[in-house]
Amino acid sequence: MGNTTERLLEATKEIWTRYNEHPFVLGIQNGTLEREKFRYYIIQDYLYLEDYAKSFAIGIAKAKSLETTRLFSGYINVLTGGEMDIHRGYMGKFAVTQEELAATLRSLDNLSYTSYMLRVAYEEGEAEILTAILSCAYSYEVIAKKMVANNPLAAEHDFYGEWVKGYASERYAEENKILLDTLEKLTKNYTEEQIAHLADIFVTCSRYELAFWDMSWDMKK
């Protein structure tokens, strides 16, 4: 792990520790989470991913190399072609329809998070966009792996195991490594002031991630 990533994780160490102490996350880990709460989370996560994908799209316009352009483009294809297919995975299990999604409002916490992320995308550069994106992408890997460490049976649960296995998988970790390595390359010559700004973005997005777990637990509107 490179210098920039270490700085970002150090700045958010206390916030990230709280992820795996959260009742929503513990509920997935132990298989005790109410399905109704998880269904709410899945729908709000879908609405979040719509704007998350747009952040990658803006990143394409901001990219200064073909390599970074391909990286952002690849993630858009993965998101729109896989995670956002409502007929697959948990969306299918919960029988969520396109009509229901269209009629569901983003919660205020969700809207605030994606609005901030899109603001970073529109106003900042490729490294800053990647920093905002990483808070979500990498934290899910860390959370899922900690779940398995705390409860080795979490990945085998008949309902939540699919979620745990997906984010704890080596394939997902490899995708994150590309994002992390790219951030290190993009920030190789960053000044102390620029790194501090990245840390501010990362801390803000990490706070929003924690708020997303709160939102899902309370099923906030």
N, C-alpha and C positions, 0 to 999 in steps of 0.2 A: 504494500500500500504506500502511495507516494505522500509527499509533504503536504500538498493541498488537502487531500482527503483526510489525513490525520488531523489537520487543523480544524476542518469542518466537524469531524466526529468528536473532537475534544470540546468544541464549543457547544455541542448538543448532548454531551454525555448524560447529564441528569434527565433531560427530556426523554432520550431514547431508553433509559432504564425504566422509566415510568410506563412505556408501552407494554412491556411484558407483565407489569403489575396491574394492568387495567382489567376490570371485570369482563369486558367484552372479549378481550384477547384471551384471558384465562378461561372463559367459557368455551371458546373454540378449542383451546389446548386440552381441556378436560372433557370435552364433548357434552357440556351441560348448558350451553347457550340456548336460549329460547329461539326456536326456528323463526318466529315472527320478527325478532330483532335482526336476525341474519338476513331475512328477506328484505327488510327495510334497508339494511346496509348494502346489499347487492344492487338494489335499484338506484340508491344514491351513488354508489360507486360507478355504475354505468353512466349516470349523468355527469359525474366527475370526469370520467374517461373521455367524454366528448370534447371537453375543453383541454384536457391533458394532451389529446392528439393534436389539437390546434396549436399548442405550444411547440410541438415538434415541427409542425408545418411552418410556423413563423421562423423556427430555427433553420429551416432549409434556406430561407431568404437571407438569413444573417450569416450563414456558413461561409467561411473564407477558403475552404478547400473541398475538393470533390469527395474526399474521405469522410468529412463531417456531414456533407450533404447526403451521402449514401447512408450514413448511420441514422440520421434523423428520418430519412425517407423510409428506411427499413422498419423502424418502429411504428410509423404510421400504418404501414401495411399489416404488421402484426396486430396492432390494436383494432383497426377497423375490420380486419378479416377474421380475427380469432376471439379476443376478449369481449368484443362488442357484438358477437353473434348471439342474439337473444334465444336462439333455439338450442344452444349448447350449454353444457355445464349447469350451474345453479339457476340460471335464468330459465332454462328449460324445466328443471325439477320443480321450480315454483310456478310454472305455467305463466310467466310474465309475458304480456303481449305488447306489441308496439303501441297499441292504443293506450294501454295503461302507462307506459313510459311517457308518451306524449302528454298525458293528462297530469303527470306527477311534477310538482314544482321542486326545484332544487331547494334544499334546506338553506337557511341563511348562512350557516357555517360553511356549507359546501360552496355556495355562491361566493362568499367572501374569499375562500381559499383559491378557487379557480380564477376569480377576478384579479387577485394578487399575482398569481402565476402568469396570467396573460399580460398583465402590466409589465412584469419583468421581461417577458418575451418581446413585447412591442418596443420597450424603451432601452433594453440592454443588448449585450452581444452574445455570441454563441456560448462562451464559457459560463456566463451568468444564467442563461437559459438552461444549460445542462445542470448547473448547480441546483436550480429550483426543481428540476425533474428528478434528480437523484434522491432527494429527500423522501419521496414516495417509493421509487423503484428499489433503492438499496435497503430502506428500513424494513420492507416486507420480507426480504431475504433474512435479515438479522432476526426479525420477530419469529419467523417460521422455524428457523434453526434453533432458536432458544426454546421454542415450544417442544421440539423433539428432544432436546437435551433435558428439559424438565419432565417430559412425559413421553418416553419412547413409543408408546402406543397411540400417540396423537395422530400420527400419519396413517394409522390403520383404522381409525374411526369410520363407521359405515356411512356417515354423512359428512362430517367436517374433514375427514382424512384427505379428501381430494384437494381441498384448499391448502392444507398443510404441506402435502407432498409437492404440490405445484411450486410453491414459493421456497421450499427447502431443497428443491432439486438442484443437481449440478448444472443442468441446462440453464436454469434461471440465473444461477451464480455466474456462469460463463457470460451471459448477456450483460450482467451488471459489471463484470470485469472490463468489458469493452467500454462501457460508459465511464468507469472510473479511470481507466488508462487514458481515454480521450481527454478527460478533464485535466489530467496531469500534463498532457502534451500542450493543451491550450493555455495552461497557466504557468508554463515553465519559466517565462520571463516576467511574470506578474510582480508588481511591487508589493511591499507590505500593506500599503493602503488598499490596493486592489484585492488582496487576499482577505483583508478585514471586511471589505464590502461583500465578498462572496460568503463569508461566515455569517454576516447579517442576513443575507438571503436564505441561507441554509437553516439558520435558527428560526426565522419566521415561518418557513415551510414546515419545519419540524413541529413547531407549536400548532400549526394548522392540522398536521397529521394527528397529534394528540387530541385536538378538538374534534376531529372526525370520529375517533373512537368514542369520545364522550357523546357526540351527536347520535351515533348509531346505538349506543347503550340506552340513551334516553328517548330515542326515536323522535328527535326534535323536528319541528316543521321549519 
